[in-house]
Structures are given as structure tokens and as C-alpha cells.
Amino acid sequence: MSIYVIGLSHRTAPVAVREKMAFAEQEIPATLGRLRESGLAEEAVILSTCNRVELYAASPRDPAEAMEALRRFLLLERGIQEGMEAEVYVHPAPRSVEHLFKVASGLDSMVLGETEILGQLKKAYDLALQHRHTGGRLNKTFQRAFNVAKQIRTETNIQRGSISVASVSVELAEKIFERLTDRDVMVIGAGDTSEKVARALLSRGARSLLVSNRSFDRAEALAKELGGRAIHFDAWAEEFQHIDIVISSTSAPHYIIDRPKLGPLMDLRKNRPLLLIDIAVPRDIEPEVNFMSDVYLYNVDDLQTIADGYMKQRHEEVEACMTIIREKAQALLENRRPASAGGAGSEGSPMLSPKS
């Protein structure tokens, strides 16, 4: 039985394409169930983030048949009949295992070396594990991926410095406003990434924080933790007159901010600039609002421009990281223990929790 990865990422597809392929978390267990019932795979995990959608599957089928069938399954699940040859990649082993290790280590991320993807990958694996969609093959492979990520973090400088979606967002805000000490921030959608962006903005001196979420209890909890104020989801528009920066990251399947809705709100602002950071996939904010006066809209792909300026030092570490990844992938596929533990846990250790 071999391991395959089928997917697309910020490297192969813009956000307008990625959002069509994105899975809501509650959809994933049933999707994995349909995949396994079809006989295409015996084990599977789906990773869906703002920058990638990937299906990891262990299948006993002939490689050529398995790759095409799994690719077709993923597209049909998103209502796509054909095409996407350029955007969707399919990797058999050993490339599939090396790719997983790269993803876990932040080497395939928009921001090279970032650590957030590791938590997202653990959460995706845990979701599949809890619904019994993984087995010995993927359990061993994913746990090894987590160990490799730990080794790379401790033995190389790939994660030196603070470069993340949050830190890049702060840099963007400071380019527009010069300083944040007199700026007010609103978070729409109280997820992990938006929380990190809010924390980063507050650490750089942002004056106040509002949190709006469909679950008001979650908004209250995050607001209390960050020293902000929670507002009901249907009341966020009332606060726009006083807000300078909006971070939006909901799971809504449609735009929550569009040009017709934003127009009257901007009239109340009296030419004060508004920075909108849309880190949701599917996107929360209609792209056309960027053509409005005094509105600055950036999505997850736009953040890449700022991130590029920080990458030279980290790129120098990539080959050292890839040496580790190739060695560990080969060792896993040959079913032998690597020569150097390098901080990795034992093969029989329990599954790491998403927050570990």
C-alpha cells in the first residue's frame, strides 16, 4: 500500500481558485468516509487551510490508477468536472512523504519556515484519527512528519526571526499607518490565525480591539484574553466608523463585506483610511472594494509580497532542511529507524495533540 498526496497550494493556484476547493472542517469526516467507502483508499487525511487543500491517502491500487482516481475524487467533491491540470499536483511515494515532511516543517509555506502550518496539520490528522479514517500507514507517517518538523526547528535556522502571517500583517499595517498607537482594530471571526494577527497588532501598540464572531461566547473569550471588547456578529458594521484595521477570517461561504455594504460605512469615516486584511479562504471580502477611495484590501496572496523581503536568510537553510527530510523519508519508506534521532520521539509514542 502506497501513500499519495493530491492537492493545490499558493504555489500552484491563486486564492480565487483555492477558495473553490476549500473544505469546511465539518465537511471533512463525511468526505473521508465517502473516499474510503469507494475503495480508492484505506486511510486518508484532508488538510484545508487558507494556503492549501491537500488529500493524503494510503491506497493499495496500482499507482497510475490510484493517482488519477484520487485526483478525480477530490475535484468532484468540490463540484469540478474537469481541468485543473496545472493547479492540482499528484505525488506518489517517495515524493508524497517528502512533501508531507516539507509541509510540516514550513518549507512549502507562503512564509518560509513558519510554524502555524504544523498546528494545522496536527489538527487535520487528529480529525481523521478521531473518526477512524487513518491506520498504521498514515499514523506512522504523520507522527514521523511531526518529529521531522521538530528536528528541523532545533537543528537549523530556518525559523530564525519572527516571520508569520501575523508579523507580515503588522508590517503591512505599519507601512500604511506608520504607527499603530492611535489605531483601532476589529477582528471578524475568532479563529487561530486572526487571533495571532490581533496579538501581533496589539504588541506593536494598537490602541484597542473589537472581536466579532458568530459564536458570541467565543468572541467574549478571545476579547477577554486580549483585553478587548466583544460585539455580536450582526453588529460589527455599526463599529466601522471608529475602526482603522479589520482582520477577517470567518468560514462563511460568501462575502461578508462587499462594495454595496461598505460604501455607506465609508461615507461615515470622512476620508479616514481603512485597512482590510482578508485571511479567509473562501474570501470574506469582495475584491472590488479595493477600488474604493481610502480602502486598502489585502488577501492571503498579497501578503507574499511583504514576506519575500525576509526570505534570503531562510532560503540559505533550505538545503540543510531538505537533507534531513530526504533521509527521514527514505528511512520511513525502508521501514528502518534513522541513524540519528535528532530530537524525534519514538515510533510507538502516542499521537501528538494539535496544540502540542
Secondary structure, 3 states (H helix, E strand, C coil): CEEEEEEEECCCCCHHHHHHHCCCHHHHHHHHHHHHHCCCCCEEEEEECCCEEEEEEEECCCHHHHHHHHHHHHHHHCCCCCCCCCCCEEECCCHHHHHHHHHHCCCCCCCCCCCHHHHHHHHHHHHHHHCCCCCHHHHHHHHHHHHHHHHHHHHCCCCCCCCCHHHHHHHHHHHHHCCCCCCEEEEECCCHHHHHHHHHHHHCCCCEEEEEECCHHHHHHHHHHHCCEEEEHHHHHHHHHHCCEEEECCCCCCCCECHHHHHHHHHCCCCCCEEEEECCCCCCECHHHHHCCCEEEEECCCHHHHHHCCCHHHHCCHHHHHHHHHHHHHHHHCCCCCCCCCCCCCCCCCCCCCCC
